[in-house]
Structures are given as C-alpha cells and as structure tokens.
Amino acid sequence: MKTKGSVNYTRRELKTIKTMLAENAKREKPFSIQRLSILTSKLLNRPQVGVYYKMLGMSPKRTRRTMRTPVTTPKLSVTKSVSFGKPSKIEISETGMTFYF
C-alpha cells in the first residue's frame, strides 16, 4: 500500500526538483519549501503533497539556534564606604559619585 509521498520519480523529475531547490537557495528572498513545492508540482503534473515530502527529504536540514548567552556589562570597581550624616558636598565624575562630609 502506498502512503503520502512514496511515489517513484523519474530521473528527469528528480533532476528538476534538485535544480529548483538549488535555484531557490541562490535567490535573494527564497520561497518556502511549501510555495516551491506548489510551483514544482504544477510543472511536473504531480500531487503537491508528494512533491513537498520529496523536497523536505532532499533539502538541506535546518537547525534551530539555541538560546543566546545573555550579554553582561562589566561592573566598575568602586570603593564603598558607609557613613552617617548629611553630606556637605556631592561630586559626580566618570568614576562615580563622591560624597564629602
């Protein structure tokens, strides 16, 4: 019993499918496999589902990217001190804030 996409293809049809996939890869905005299979099935006069499954098997395998590592910003080393009271002067510079008591 035949299932979807398990139809035998001639050499000419296989060559046509391979060239369609190769030309699609060269395009600036390539078609999806589904859209390309619709165009190819009309050209070959074959069912679209069978051509789609054949193209999936022949196309290069796609991989998903894993999660990217989070970008961490380097922390500046700032000297810390604790003091109580009201500051008389606050100075802000590139290295941080300085409080004068």
C-alpha positions, 0 to 999 in steps of 0.5 A: 500500500502506498502512503503520502509521498512514496511515489517513484520519480523519474530521473528527469523529475528528480533532476528538476526538483534538485535544480529548483531547490538549488535555484531557490537557495541562490535567490535573494528572498527564497520561497518556502519549501511549501510555495516551491513545492506548489510551483514544482508540482504544477510543472511536473503534473504531480500531487503537491503533497508528494512533491513537498515530502520529496523536497523536505527529504532532499533539502538541506536540514535546518537547525534551530539556534539555541538560546543566546548567552545573555550579554553582561556589562562589566561592573566598575570597581568602586570603593564603598564606604558607609557613613552617617550624616548629611553630606556637605558636598556631592561630586559626580565624575566618570568614576562615580559619585563622591560624597564629602562630609 
